[in-house]
Structures are given as structure tokens and as C-alpha cells.
């Protein structure tokens, strides 16, 4: 792990660079798989599932019997934990529904807005080294609140050809309609194009490895929408002398254990904090079952010492972290100065893992600096907003002159005529 003290501003760009990934060759590989799935449907999906996941799948869709078996398998404490998370996620996301009421922008000119759920959405939940059933809740519950008509989930099969029981149980709780035992690029292709078994969706959500990320980018060019650009997970802890070294180390490791390409960054104004944090990382790392993964991620992680909190905040906004933990004395004031971050956690007792699981906020967030332009998944991600307007003849009389002048100056005569013909007509002719 790199430690940098009082970096010059010219060095900032290098410090906030994530591990480089060359997508040029990757897009070529991924593109061939997507084209094959588009052309050959289920047959191609079945072939790639055997090639990449080393599992032969006869029937992709999870059956009612498999759902029932999963529900029996999941133990009561986990069910109770999932229920607490479900309630909080539902509460936080349902409060985001605020339709624009009918308003008069001018006399007798009425405008309003209506929310409509995206009819068909596809959720991707990685399998890999951890069954991310929490992601099922984070994506399925907002889709359910938005009343999406068809909620489809794809996730890689386990070696026994089944889906992890907790993932299936979470899918049922979250209101997912159909679950398919398909992972990787072939899952993204199946949802983007549709196959004999998997329906085509209008928007795809969810995290994944570099192949899944590349696949989402490619299908978004012309076939289906995606939630956001996303890549390896990351966390930044912004700390002063009031931060607890053991807490900071735990937060850095909780991110590092996600994957070898994850990144954890500590930006601090307290030099005395650095050594205790390093010691705690070593102590806690030794106890982790995923030690090898976390250890590899720490190679691209950093501790950066800054002169003052203003400078630390400025560097933080440049980094634009996916997750930001603020462990400072006046964390409310520091939080006010944050402009670029996916999700922010305030104080020593607000770990990033709270947002990952049960506090209620969504954990599907922009990475790799995209927090400068994107927000994380929320209820709006699953909705379309359709605007409506109603204008009376008197209302059009009020607006007409402005519309005609503007249309004329843009050289759009038919636009001008559409107003003029109405205002010149007699009332009987209009009816």
C-alpha cells in the first residue's frame, strides 16, 4: 500500500487514478459473445454457460419448486435480517416518489408530469466469489415500488446447477418475477436481445466484473439502456485525529475484500493516524477468510496525508469516490463541502457496510470517478417521467405571439403556422 505525505498538486492526478484497464481487446472478445447470443439465443447461452461457468444447464429459468426449496434452506436469522433490510430499503426509496402536480405556467396553460415504471427491467447479480443477495434487494425493491411490469433477474449458477438459496429468497422478497440461471456476458446479451427463454428488457441494472461491465457498455450503444458506468468497488475514508484506527482499517478491508481490483483510500490530516491504521490493517487482515483477495486489492490502495481539511476535501472531490466515509470532528460541516461522491457515511459509527446491506440507501453506485456526473441507483432509475400539458384557446392567445416569433427566428415556419392557424380560426370551426 502506497503512503504519500503532503503531495504537490501536480501529483494529485496520479494519486486519484484507479487501476488501469484496457477495454480495447476486451470489447472485441465480449462483442463476439454478444453477437453469438443475438444470433443463436438459448443455444449460445447454454454453450457459454458450460464454457465459462463449467455447468450444463438444461432449463434456465428457476422453477417454483426451486424457490420453495430455497426458502426452506435459508435460516431464520438471515430471513429476519433480510426483512429488516427490505423494510428500510422500501421506506427510503418509496419516499423518493414525488410527482409534479398540475401547475399553471401561464393563465390557462396547465402542465404536469406523471411517473411510469419502465415496463421491462433486467437485474444482473454476480455470483463469483460471493453470493450478493443484498444486490437483489437493492435492485428488486425499487423496481417493485416503481411497478415495473416485468422484473427479470439473471445470476450465474452454482456448480450444482442451482442458484444460491439466499439469492432466490431475496428475489422472492424483493418482488422479482422471473429468475434465470445465467451469468456473465451471455446474461447481458440474453436480456439485451431476448432469447427463446429470456425476455428482452428495456434497461439493465447491476454490477459485475470487467467482462460484464464491457458487455453493458456495448449493448447500451444501441440495444438497451443501462443504469450507469460501473467498475471495481472503492472506498475513501476522510479522517482527522478523532478517527478510530481500528474502524478505519476495518472499512478499508471491507472494501478490499470485494475483489482484487477494488481500491481503498485513506485521506487524512493526522500523521499520527497512519501507523496505527497500518498496524490494524495487518492485524485484521490476518483473520480474514478472503485475505488473499484483500491483500491484492491493498496493493493499489493508498494513504495520503494532506496539510489541512480544506485541501483534503478538494482532493476528495477530485477523486469522486463511490463510497466516502467522513471520520472527522466536524463531519457535518465537512459533508456540506462534498460535491462528488456516490454515497457518504458520517461519523465513526457509520460503516460503509451499513449502506451495503440494511440502512436503506442503495449500494449500486458510480465508480471510477463517474460520481462527478452520475448518481447511484434510486427510484428514478426505474421510472420514466412523461410530461403533459393542456392549453385553452385563451391560453394559446397568451403564448402565441412568443411561440410565433421564436419559430420564425429559427426558420421553422410550420411551427409558427401550427399556432397561427388555431388563433385565426373561428370558434365554431375549431369545434
RONUKE-703579 format. One record per residue (C-alpha): residue in one letter; x, y, z. Coordinates in steps of 0.2 Angstrom, whole numbers. Last residue first. Layout:
N
{res A | east X | north Y | up Z} .
...
This chain:
431
{res X | east -326 | north 113 | up -163} .
{res X | east -312 | north 123 | up -170} .
{res X | east -323 | north 129 | up -185} .
{res X | east -336 | north 135 | up -172} .
{res X | east -323 | north 145 | up -163} .
{res X | east -317 | north 154 | up -179} .
{res X | east -300 | north 150 | up -184} .
{res X | east -286 | north 163 | up -184} .
{res X | east -279 | north 158 | up -167} .
{res X | east -278 | north 139 | up -172} .
{res X | east -270 | north 143 | up -189} .
{res X | east -257 | north 154 | up -181} .
{res X | east -251 | north 142 | up -169} .
{res X | east -247 | north 127 | up -180} .
{res X | east -242 | north 140 | up -193} .
{res X | east -227 | north 146 | up -182} .
{res X | east -221 | north 128 | up -181} .
{res X | east -223 | north 126 | up -200} .
{res X | east -212 | north 141 | up -202} .
{res X | east -197 | north 134 | up -193} .
{res X | east -184 | north 147 | up -198} .
{res X | east -177 | north 148 | up -180} .
{res X | east -182 | north 166 | up -180} .
{res X | east -199 | north 162 | up -186} .
{res X | east -202 | north 149 | up -173} .
{res X | east -197 | north 161 | up -159} .
{res X | east -208 | north 175 | up -165} .
{res X | east -223 | north 163 | up -167} .
{res X | east -221 | north 155 | up -150} .
{res X | east -219 | north 172 | up -141} .
{res X | east -235 | north 178 | up -150} .
{res X | east -245 | north 163 | up -146} .
{res X | east -242 | north 162 | up -128} .
{res X | east -257 | north 172 | up -122} .
{res X | east -268 | north 168 | up -136} .
{res X | east -264 | north 150 | up -133} .
{res X | east -270 | north 151 | up -115} .
{res X | east -286 | north 160 | up -122} .
{res X | east -289 | north 145 | up -133} .
{res X | east -286 | north 133 | up -119} .
{res X | east -269 | north 124 | up -116} .
{res X | east -267 | north 107 | up -108} .
{res X | east -250 | north 99 | up -105} .
{res X | east -242 | north 83 | up -100} .
{res X | east -225 | north 77 | up -96} .
{res X | east -220 | north 59 | up -95} .
{res X | east -207 | north 54 | up -82} .
{res X | east -200 | north 37 | up -85} .
{res X | east -196 | north 27 | up -69} .
{res X | east -184 | north 13 | up -64} .
{res X | east -169 | north 24 | up -61} .
{res X | east -180 | north 37 | up -53} .
{res X | east -182 | north 26 | up -38} .
{res X | east -163 | north 26 | up -35} .
{res X | east -147 | north 19 | up -42} .
{res X | east -132 | north 30 | up -39} .
{res X | east -129 | north 47 | up -45} .
{res X | east -119 | north 51 | up -61} .
{res X | east -108 | north 66 | up -67} .
{res X | east -94 | north 68 | up -54} .
{res X | east -99 | north 51 | up -47} .
{res X | east -91 | north 44 | up -63} .
{res X | east -74 | north 45 | up -54} .
{res X | east -70 | north 26 | up -56} .
{res X | east -87 | north 21 | up -48} .
{res X | east -105 | north 25 | up -49} .
{res X | east -116 | north 17 | up -36} .
{res X | east -127 | north 2 | up -33} .
{res X | east -127 | north 2 | up -14} .
{res X | east -144 | north 10 | up -12} .
{res X | east -149 | north 18 | up 4} .
{res X | east -160 | north 9 | up 17} .
{res X | east -148 | north 6 | up 32} .
{res X | east -148 | north -13 | up 29} .
{res X | east -135 | north -20 | up 17} .
{res X | east -121 | north -11 | up 8} .
{res X | east -126 | north 6 | up 16} .
{res X | east -122 | north -1 | up 33} .
{res X | east -107 | north -9 | up 26} .
{res X | east -100 | north 8 | up 23} .
{res X | east -98 | north 10 | up 42} .
{res X | east -107 | north 24 | up 51} .
{res X | east -101 | north 23 | up 69} .
{res X | east -86 | north 35 | up 67} .
{res X | east -96 | north 49 | up 59} .
{res X | east -104 | north 52 | up 43} .
{res X | east -106 | north 40 | up 28} .
{res X | east -107 | north 47 | up 10} .
{res X | east -114 | north 39 | up -6} .
{res X | east -108 | north 41 | up -24} .
{res X | east -97 | north 56 | up -21} .
{res X | east -93 | north 72 | up -29} .
{res X | east -99 | north 89 | up -21} .
{res X | east -93 | north 87 | up -3} .
{res X | east -92 | north 104 | up 6} .
{res X | east -108 | north 101 | up 16} .
{res X | east -101 | north 84 | up 22} .
{res X | east -86 | north 93 | up 30} .
{res X | east -98 | north 104 | up 40} .
{res X | east -107 | north 88 | up 46} .
{res X | east -91 | north 79 | up 50} .
{res X | east -85 | north 92 | up 62} .
{res X | east -73 | north 80 | up 72} .
{res X | east -68 | north 70 | up 57} .
{res X | east -72 | north 52 | up 51} .
{res X | east -81 | north 55 | up 34} .
{res X | east -83 | north 39 | up 25} .
{res X | east -85 | north 41 | up 6} .
{res X | east -91 | north 27 | up -5} .
{res X | east -90 | north 28 | up -24} .
{res X | east -76 | north 41 | up -23} .
{res X | east -76 | north 57 | up -33} .
{res X | east -56 | north 58 | up -33} .
{res X | east -57 | north 77 | up -37} .
{res X | east -70 | north 80 | up -24} .
{res X | east -59 | north 70 | up -11} .
{res X | east -43 | north 81 | up -16} .
{res X | east -53 | north 97 | up -13} .
{res X | east -59 | north 89 | up 4} .
{res X | east -42 | north 85 | up 9} .
{res X | east -36 | north 103 | up 5} .
{res X | east -49 | north 111 | up 15} .
{res X | east -46 | north 98 | up 29} .
{res X | east -27 | north 103 | up 31} .
{res X | east -10 | north 99 | up 26} .
{res X | east -14 | north 82 | up 17} .
{res X | east -8 | north 64 | up 21} .
{res X | east -12 | north 51 | up 8} .
{res X | east -14 | north 33 | up 12} .
{res X | east -16 | north 22 | up -4} .
{res X | east -23 | north 6 | up -11} .
{res X | east -17 | north -2 | up -27} .
{res X | east -8 | north -16 | up -17} .
{res X | east -22 | north -16 | up -5} .
{res X | east -33 | north -25 | up -18} .
{res X | east -20 | north -40 | up -18} .
{res X | east -21 | north -42 | up 1} .
{res X | east -40 | north -41 | up 1} .
{res X | east -41 | north -55 | up -11} .
{res X | east -28 | north -66 | up -2} .
{res X | east -36 | north -62 | up 15} .
{res X | east -54 | north -68 | up 10} .
{res X | east -56 | north -79 | up 25} .
{res X | east -50 | north -63 | up 35} .
{res X | east -41 | north -65 | up 52} .
{res X | east -23 | north -60 | up 45} .
{res X | east -31 | north -44 | up 38} .
{res X | east -37 | north -38 | up 54} .
{res X | east -20 | north -37 | up 62} .
{res X | east -11 | north -31 | up 47} .
{res X | east -24 | north -17 | up 44} .
{res X | east -24 | north -13 | up 62} .
{res X | east -5 | north -10 | up 61} .
{res X | east -7 | north 1 | up 46} .
{res X | east -21 | north 11 | up 54} .
{res X | east -10 | north 14 | up 70} .
{res X | east 4 | north 20 | up 58} .
{res X | east -6 | north 32 | up 49} .
{res X | east -16 | north 41 | up 62} .
{res X | east -2 | north 51 | up 70} .
{res X | east 0 | north 60 | up 53} .
{res X | east -17 | north 67 | up 55} .
{res X | east -24 | north 77 | up 40} .
{res X | east -30 | north 61 | up 32} .
{res X | east -35 | north 54 | up 15} .
{res X | east -37 | north 35 | up 17} .
{res X | east -40 | north 26 | up 0} .
{res X | east -47 | north 8 | up -3} .
{res X | east -47 | north 1 | up -20} .
{res X | east -55 | north -15 | up -28} .
{res X | east -46 | north -24 | up -42} .
{res X | east -43 | north -39 | up -31} .
{res X | east -61 | north -41 | up -26} .
{res X | east -74 | north -37 | up -13} .
{res X | east -61 | north -40 | up 1} .
{res X | east -53 | north -23 | up -2} .
{res X | east -69 | north -14 | up 3} .
{res X | east -72 | north -22 | up 20} .
{res X | east -53 | north -20 | up 22} .
{res X | east -53 | north -1 | up 21} .
{res X | east -68 | north 0 | up 32} .
{res X | east -60 | north -12 | up 45} .
{res X | east -44 | north -1 | up 45} .
{res X | east -53 | north 15 | up 48} .
{res X | east -63 | north 7 | up 62} .
{res X | east -47 | north 0 | up 70} .
{res X | east -38 | north 17 | up 68} .
{res X | east -53 | north 27 | up 77} .
{res X | east -55 | north 44 | up 69} .
{res X | east -53 | north 59 | up 80} .
{res X | east -36 | north 64 | up 73} .
{res X | east -43 | north 68 | up 56} .
{res X | east -51 | north 57 | up 43} .
{res X | east -58 | north 56 | up 25} .
{res X | east -60 | north 37 | up 22} .
{res X | east -62 | north 33 | up 3} .
{res X | east -70 | north 17 | up -3} .
{res X | east -70 | north 8 | up -20} .
{res X | east -79 | north -5 | up -30} .
{res X | east -72 | north -11 | up -47} .
{res X | east -82 | north -5 | up -62} .
{res X | east -98 | north 4 | up -66} .
{res X | east -105 | north 15 | up -80} .
{res X | east -123 | north 18 | up -76} .
{res X | east -140 | north 10 | up -75} .
{res X | east -141 | north 3 | up -93} .
{res X | east -152 | north 6 | up -108} .
{res X | east -155 | north -7 | up -122} .
{res X | east -149 | north -11 | up -140} .
{res X | east -140 | north 4 | up -147} .
{res X | east -124 | north 9 | up -138} .
{res X | east -130 | north 2 | up -121} .
{res X | east -127 | north -16 | up -128} .
{res X | east -108 | north -12 | up -128} .
{res X | east -107 | north -3 | up -111} .
{res X | east -116 | north -17 | up -103} .
{res X | east -105 | north -30 | up -111} .
{res X | east -89 | north -21 | up -105} .
{res X | east -96 | north -20 | up -87} .
{res X | east -100 | north -39 | up -88} .
{res X | east -82 | north -43 | up -94} .
{res X | east -74 | north -32 | up -81} .
{res X | east -84 | north -40 | up -67} .
{res X | east -101 | north -36 | up -62} .
{res X | east -113 | north -23 | up -55} .
{res X | east -132 | north -22 | up -58} .
{res X | east -146 | north -14 | up -69} .
{res X | east -151 | north -17 | up -87} .
{res X | east -165 | north -7 | up -96} .
{res X | east -178 | north -11 | up -109} .
{res X | east -179 | north -30 | up -107} .
{res X | east -179 | north -44 | up -120} .
{res X | east -187 | north -59 | up -112} .
{res X | east -176 | north -75 | up -108} .
{res X | east -182 | north -92 | up -115} .
{res X | east -182 | north -91 | up -134} .
{res X | east -169 | north -77 | up -132} .
{res X | east -170 | north -58 | up -129} .
{res X | east -158 | north -45 | up -136} .
{res X | east -152 | north -35 | up -121} .
{res X | east -158 | north -48 | up -108} .
{res X | east -149 | north -63 | up -116} .
{res X | east -134 | north -52 | up -121} .
{res X | east -131 | north -47 | up -103} .
{res X | east -133 | north -65 | up -97} .
{res X | east -121 | north -71 | up -110} .
{res X | east -108 | north -58 | up -104} .
{res X | east -108 | north -66 | up -87} .
{res X | east -121 | north -76 | up -79} .
{res X | east -137 | north -87 | up -82} .
{res X | east -148 | north -97 | up -70} .
{res X | east -163 | north -86 | up -74} .
{res X | east -175 | north -78 | up -61} .
{res X | east -193 | north -72 | up -65} .
{res X | east -205 | north -60 | up -57} .
{res X | east -193 | north -51 | up -44} .
{res X | east -204 | north -45 | up -29} .
{res X | east -190 | north -41 | up -17} .
{res X | east -194 | north -54 | up -5} .
{res X | east -195 | north -68 | up -19} .
{res X | east -178 | north -62 | up -26} .
{res X | east -171 | north -61 | up -8} .
{res X | east -176 | north -80 | up -6} .
{res X | east -168 | north -84 | up -23} .
{res X | east -151 | north -75 | up -19} .
{res X | east -151 | north -83 | up -1} .
{res X | east -154 | north -101 | up -9} .
{res X | east -138 | north -99 | up -21} .
{res X | east -144 | north -103 | up -38} .
{res X | east -144 | north -121 | up -44} .
{res X | east -133 | north -130 | up -57} .
{res X | east -123 | north -140 | up -44} .
{res X | east -108 | north -129 | up -48} .
{res X | east -118 | north -113 | up -44} .
{res X | east -127 | north -105 | up -57} .
{res X | east -123 | north -87 | up -63} .
{res X | east -137 | north -74 | up -60} .
{res X | east -150 | north -66 | up -71} .
{res X | east -165 | north -57 | up -64} .
{res X | east -181 | north -52 | up -73} .
{res X | east -193 | north -39 | up -67} .
{res X | east -208 | north -37 | up -79} .
{res X | east -222 | north -24 | up -76} .
{res X | east -211 | north -11 | up -67} .
{res X | east -222 | north -5 | up -53} .
{res X | east -209 | north 9 | up -47} .
{res X | east -210 | north 1 | up -30} .
{res X | east -206 | north -16 | up -37} .
{res X | east -191 | north -9 | up -47} .
{res X | east -185 | north 0 | up -31} .
{res X | east -186 | north -17 | up -22} .
{res X | east -178 | north -28 | up -35} .
{res X | east -162 | north -18 | up -37} .
{res X | east -156 | north -15 | up -19} .
{res X | east -164 | north -31 | up -13} .
{res X | east -156 | north -42 | up -27} .
{res X | east -139 | north -33 | up -23} .
{res X | east -140 | north -39 | up -5} .
{res X | east -141 | north -57 | up -12} .
{res X | east -123 | north -55 | up -17} .
{res X | east -117 | north -73 | up -17} .
{res X | east -99 | north -71 | up -15} .
{res X | east -83 | north -77 | up -25} .
{res X | east -92 | north -76 | up -42} .
{res X | east -110 | north -75 | up -42} .
{res X | east -115 | north -58 | up -49} .
{res X | east -132 | north -51 | up -49} .
{res X | east -139 | north -44 | up -65} .
{res X | east -156 | north -36 | up -65} .
{res X | east -166 | north -34 | up -81} .
{res X | east -181 | north -22 | up -82} .
{res X | east -197 | north -22 | up -93} .
{res X | east -211 | north -9 | up -91} .
{res X | east -200 | north 5 | up -85} .
{res X | east -212 | north 12 | up -72} .
{res X | east -222 | north 27 | up -77} .
{res X | east -222 | north 44 | up -67} .
{res X | east -233 | north 58 | up -72} .
{res X | east -229 | north 76 | up -75} .
{res X | east -239 | north 92 | up -76} .
{res X | east -243 | north 107 | up -86} .
{res X | east -258 | north 119 | up -87} .
{res X | east -258 | north 134 | up -98} .
{res X | east -275 | north 144 | up -94} .
{res X | east -265 | north 159 | up -87} .
{res X | east -246 | north 155 | up -88} .
{res X | east -236 | north 141 | up -80} .
{res X | east -251 | north 134 | up -72} .
{res X | east -247 | north 119 | up -62} .
{res X | east -253 | north 101 | up -61} .
{res X | east -243 | north 92 | up -48} .
{res X | east -225 | north 86 | up -51} .
{res X | east -224 | north 68 | up -44} .
{res X | east -214 | north 64 | up -29} .
{res X | east -209 | north 46 | up -26} .
{res X | east -192 | north 47 | up -17} .
{res X | east -201 | north 42 | up 0} .
{res X | east -203 | north 25 | up -8} .
{res X | east -185 | north 23 | up -9} .
{res X | east -180 | north 26 | up 9} .
{res X | east -195 | north 16 | up 16} .
{res X | east -193 | north 1 | up 4} .
{res X | east -174 | north 0 | up 8} .
{res X | east -178 | north 1 | up 27} .
{res X | east -191 | north -13 | up 26} .
{res X | east -181 | north -24 | up 15} .
{res X | east -166 | north -23 | up 26} .
{res X | east -176 | north -28 | up 41} .
{res X | east -183 | north -42 | up 31} .
{res X | east -166 | north -48 | up 25} .
{res X | east -160 | north -49 | up 43} .
{res X | east -175 | north -59 | up 49} .
{res X | east -173 | north -71 | up 34} .
{res X | east -155 | north -72 | up 39} .
{res X | east -159 | north -76 | up 57} .
{res X | east -172 | north -89 | up 52} .
{res X | east -161 | north -100 | up 41} .
{res X | east -162 | north -101 | up 22} .
{res X | east -165 | north -119 | up 16} .
{res X | east -184 | north -119 | up 17} .
{res X | east -185 | north -104 | up 6} .
{res X | east -173 | north -111 | up -6} .
{res X | east -183 | north -127 | up -8} .
{res X | east -198 | north -117 | up -11} .
{res X | east -190 | north -106 | up -25} .
{res X | east -183 | north -122 | up -33} .
{res X | east -200 | north -129 | up -33} .
{res X | east -207 | north -114 | up -41} .
{res X | east -194 | north -116 | up -55} .
{res X | east -179 | north -106 | up -59} .
{res X | east -177 | north -102 | up -78} .
{res X | east -163 | north -109 | up -87} .
{res X | east -168 | north -127 | up -90} .
{res X | east -155 | north -139 | up -96} .
{res X | east -140 | north -131 | up -89} .
{res X | east -123 | north -139 | up -90} .
{res X | east -110 | north -130 | up -78} .
{res X | east -92 | north -126 | up -81} .
{res X | east -96 | north -107 | up -78} .
{res X | east -86 | north -101 | up -93} .
{res X | east -88 | north -115 | up -106} .
{res X | east -104 | north -123 | up -100} .
{res X | east -113 | north -106 | up -98} .
{res X | east -106 | north -101 | up -115} .
{res X | east -114 | north -116 | up -124} .
{res X | east -130 | north -114 | up -115} .
{res X | east -131 | north -95 | up -119} .
{res X | east -127 | north -99 | up -137} .
{res X | east -141 | north -112 | up -139} .
{res X | east -153 | north -101 | up -129} .
{res X | east -151 | north -87 | up -142} .
{res X | east -142 | north -91 | up -158} .
{res X | east -139 | north -74 | up -167} .
{res X | east -140 | north -62 | up -153} .
{res X | east -131 | north -74 | up -141} .
{res X | east -117 | north -75 | up -155} .
{res X | east -116 | north -57 | up -157} .
{res X | east -114 | north -54 | up -138} .
{res X | east -100 | north -67 | up -137} .
{res X | east -91 | north -59 | up -151} .
{res X | east -93 | north -42 | up -144} .
{res X | east -86 | north -48 | up -127} .
{res X | east -69 | north -53 | up -135} .
{res X | east -68 | north -37 | up -145} .
{res X | east -73 | north -26 | up -131} .
{res X | east -59 | north -34 | up -120} .
{res X | east -46 | north -30 | up -133} .
{res X | east -50 | north -12 | up -132} .
{res X | east -55 | north -12 | up -114} .
{res X | east -38 | north -8 | up -106} .
{res X | east -40 | north -7 | up -88} .
{res X | east -29 | north 4 | up -77} .
{res X | east -30 | north 3 | up -58} .
{res X | east -39 | north 19 | up -52} .
{res X | east -30 | north 36 | up -54} .
{res X | east -33 | north 48 | up -39} .
{res X | east -15 | north 48 | up -34} .
{res X | east -9 | north 51 | up -52} .
{res X | east -20 | north 67 | up -54} .
{res X | east -14 | north 73 | up -37} .
{res X | east 4 | north 74 | up -41} .
{res X | east 4 | north 91 | up -49} .
{res X | east -4 | north 97 | up -33} .
{res X | east 11 | north 93 | up -23} .
{res X | east 9 | north 78 | up -11} .
{res X | east 9 | north 81 | up 8} .
{res X | east 14 | north 63 | up 13} .
{res X | east 11 | north 48 | up 1} .
{res X | east 9 | north 31 | up 8} .
{res X | east 7 | north 17 | up -5} .
{res X | east 0 | north 0 | up 0} .
